[in-house]
Each structure stands twice: as structure tokens, then as C-alpha cells.
Amino acid sequence: MRKLETRPTGGGGLRRPTGLFEGQRNYLPNFVQSLLSSIDLRDRQGCTMVVGSDGRYFSRAAIDVVVQMAAANGIGRLVIGQNGILSTPAVSCIIRKIKAAGGIILTASHSPGGPGGEFGVKFNVSNGGPAPDVVSDKIYQISKTLEEYTICPDLRVDLSRLGRQEFDLENKFKPFRVEIVDSVDIYLSLLRNVFDFNAIRSLLTGPNQLKIRIDAMNGVMGPYVRKILCDELGAPANSAINCIPLEDFGGHPPDPNLTYATTLLEAMRGGEYGFGAAFDADGDRYMILGQNGFFVNASDSLAIIAAHLSCIPYFRQMGVRGFGRSMPTSTALDKVAKSMKVPVYETPTGWRFFSSLMDSGRCSLCGEESFGTGSDHIREKDGLWAVLVWLSILAARKQSVEEIVRDHWTKFGRHYYCRFDYEALDPRTAYFIMRDLEALITDKSFSHQQFAVGNNIYSVEKTDSFEYMDPVDGTVTKRQGLRIIFSNASRLIFRLSASSSVRGTIRIYAESYEKDPSKHDKEPQAVLSPLIAIALKISQIHERTGRKGPTVIT
């Protein structure tokens, strides 16, 4: 079999243009066989695995291949969401609930769907979290030497029919079993044990109900929003929009931010709704909006959630052991952690780095600036969990989203924050920009340099190429982004994204801290413009790419 380029993009996942999976012979089977072979034979024989998808184009065909290959490779049982639909948090939940060996999630997260979009295969291990780097590396090494794959090509499963289906296979002592489960029920059962559903139900029903608007963006979250927020918690059915999973997500990127969740943003600006939220394709990312379209950035949301964990029965029972954030995420969380006297773990981007912290009992809440937040109830970021936390806070505080955010800024200070994405760059150009920038900022002559922009003077205090030592196993992960920290606690971060499939993406993050409440009403981009001017000057990204600005600003 011809060797194919199937290097995982992190977390045991492979994300590429859909046309590559669909059109290049053996591309998907090559990766699935490598993934299954990465599980030790003793652990693989007769084991249980979970399979789900976000419903994007090519998912049904890919599930057929996964089922056929799992059967041929000795997997004893597959648990699959009805019609192939399972959110990423639900897969993590089910893996942990039934003690499965792992799970395969067919998703490309917030990337576009359809024949011209992207497709992905993600592997979660037995703790319910994304595969650690050692597993991703093992999958890749196997894929480079793979000569053949095993498959039962005639095996067919009815994904629409709930219940058990058994198949007698040649040379197998026990039948291969497939269980089709309700996409929502097991996950809903877990959430009932985490939250005070009565408090949220009271908020969403009755004469003084909070009117909410929830946008599933035609991804996997439609069934979850309807069953949990509407049926279980009493929100009116018309609170939920774009709840039918579509193969192309309605022709829009299923990315919950101000650039793509415009339908929700316009509805919230009308003032009728007091709370709005949107989810990405596989349900692990979210965005929060208040009345009149008041935007809560992901870093602030994480910090506010951290400050209000006592509103959640789960944390009143379990306690709070520590917090985690990815390095590019703003340091707003750190201020809350200091007030609560709990540690903060600063990790590279990627939820797999949080999983070991949670498994070891070090971490209760984690988050990333890319709208991913979650806790140790599972081992994935969890968009609906974050929305239910916010609704719990609103029920307890009896204030609006904006009032809660502004009170938080008054108490802890405001962290002005923006991310600027330069997408679809030539990979070599992106690599050389980052290489030259690293050489510049790590040179001794750059330390303590001053930049004057308008009336602002920024003095460099520290620069580095971020590396992380896992406190659990001592594993060191290097070259995870370039940091410039200024004496006034402002930060500039440059990172080459690993999630991009073919083209390169450079992300620039800018953060500036303001304690004075009288200065909390400024536009983030206006406050951060001097930092961005510095970033553009030292990186020369516009000159070297021919771009006039970023593709997306969040």
C-alpha cells in the first residue's frame, strides 16, 4: 500500500481537506488502521470503543469504514450515537462512563464542512481526553510503515435504529456488537449531577423568565440544545436556532465568534434577549453574548466562571484544586486564582495538556482563549457545560451578563485582549517569519528594549520561546509560541497554529491590563493598537506575506 501523509495535527487527530479523505485511495483506512494498531493488541482484543461525529459531509461513509475496520481488528463492541451524532464532550463522557478503551470522533471542529471543506478523525484515549503526544507520535510512526489494513467490507450497521446489533464474523469466537445509543441521554445524566437544574429552570421559566437565544450553527449541538435547554430546562422552543445538523453547516463556518455567528449577534443587538450563546460544530467551543450584543471574550468568561464555581453543586461537593489555561489565554484567570489561593498551570495550546493535570487531581477548571472551557467532570472542553455555568451564575447573581462582567472588572481589573489570525499562509513563509522572529526576540540585545508608540512606552521585561514541563510526568514540550512580556504586564504572543491542515496560520495575541475602572469602557483594539504596531514592526508579517491585515480578529 502506498504510504500516505497522515501526520496527526495534535491530540491524536488528523484534519485535512475533505477531498483528500474522499478522493485519495486508502487515505482514511491508512489512518484508522494506524490508530487502531496504536492500541496494544492485548487491550484491543474484545475491547469497547465509542464512535461519534459532528454530522459533517463524509461522516456517514467514514463511520462505515471505522465500523468495518474495528470489527476486523478485534474490537468487541462499538457504542455509536444515533445517526452517527455525538458531541465531543458526550464522547468523553461515554468513554468514562462505560470504561471504554477510547473513542473515535469524526470532526474538524470549527472548520467549514461540505465537499470543499475539511474533515477530521480524532482519537480520545481511555480517560476520555485527547490522545497525548506520545500516542500521536506512535500513530504517525505506524502509518509510515503500514503495508496493509484489515477490514470487513460487507459489514453494514443501521445507525438510525437504537439498540444492539450483533454480527458473527469469520474466525471470531464472539460476535461483534454495535450499540446505537441516544446522542444526548448519557451526557444529560452527567449534567444533572453537576448542576442545580431547578435553579436554571426557574431562571428560564415563569413570569420573569430570562429570554435566551442559542445558536447551534447547524452542527452537532442541535439535539443537545433542544433536549437539555428546551425540553429539560423549560426554555421556549423558539429560543434555539439552527438546530438541524447539516453536512455543510448551512454554508457557514461553524465557528462561534463575532465574525461567523452573525445571526446570533444581530438577534442579540435587538435587545429582546438577555443571554445568547453559540456552539461550534462538535460542541466543545462556545461564545457568550449579553443583552444588546454585549460580548464576553473567552478569557474573561473563563475567569468569571472560576470566580463563581461556588454556584455549582459539583464544585461545592468536590472543591477547587487548581486552574489551568493555555499560555496565549489572558492572565485574567491568574488574578482570580490568586484571590482564591489556588495554583494556575500555564500549558501549551491543546486540551491534552490539561487531561493529565485533571487525572492527577491538580486541576478543576481549564480554558483556552479559543472559546474552549471545561472542568474535570470529563476530559474535554465542553461548550454546553460552560453555558449552563453562566446560566447558574445569572440565576444566583440576579444580574445581567454585562453587570456581572463589569463587576468582575471592577474587582480584578480588565484584561484588554485580542487575537489576530493570519490564515492560509504559505507554510514556508509562515515558518521563516516565526524563525526570524524567534532569533530577534531571544537575542540579548532585544531584552530591556523600549518601544515608543504615540504617548505609550513599552519596556521589554522578558522574552522566550515557551516550553512546558508537565508536573505529572516531567515531559517537556518545546517551541510552543513566542512571548514578549513588558514591564507593565502587557503581553505579545506569536504562535504558528498546529491545527491548520495544509496552509499555515500565524496567530498574534495582544493583552494589556487596566486596573482603573474609569478606563474599562474602551474598545479593545484601540487600547491594544500600540502593541499591535509593535507586533507588526518586529514580525514584518504584512511585508513578508503581502497581506494588509489579519483574516480574522477575535
Secondary structure, DSSP 8 states (H G I E B T S, - for coil): ---------STT-EEEEHHHHHHSTTHHHHHHHHHHHTS-HHHHTT-EEEEEE---TTHHHHHHHHHHHHHHTT--EEEEEEEEE--HHHHHHHHHHHT-SEEEEE--TTS--STTSEEEEEEE-TTSSB--HHHHHHHHHHHHH-------TT----TTS-EEEEE--TT-SS-EEEEEE-TTHHHHHHHHHHS-HHHHHHHHSSTT---EEEE-TTSTTHHHIIIIIIIIT---GGGEES-S--TTGGGS----STTT-HHHHHHHHTTS-SEEEEE-TTSSBEEEEEGGG-EE-HHHHHHHHHHTGGGSHHHHHH----EEEETTS-THHHHHHHHHT--EEEE-SSTHHHHHHHHTT--SEEEETTTEEEETTSSS--HHHHHHHHHHHHHHH-S-HHHHHHHHHHHH-EEEEEEEEEEEE-HHHHHHHHHHHHHHHTSGGGTT-EEEETTEEEEEEEEEE--EE-TTT--EE----EEEEETTS-EEEEEE-SS-SSSEEEEEEEEEEE--GGG-SS-HHHHHHHHHHHHHHHH-HHHHH--SS-SEE-
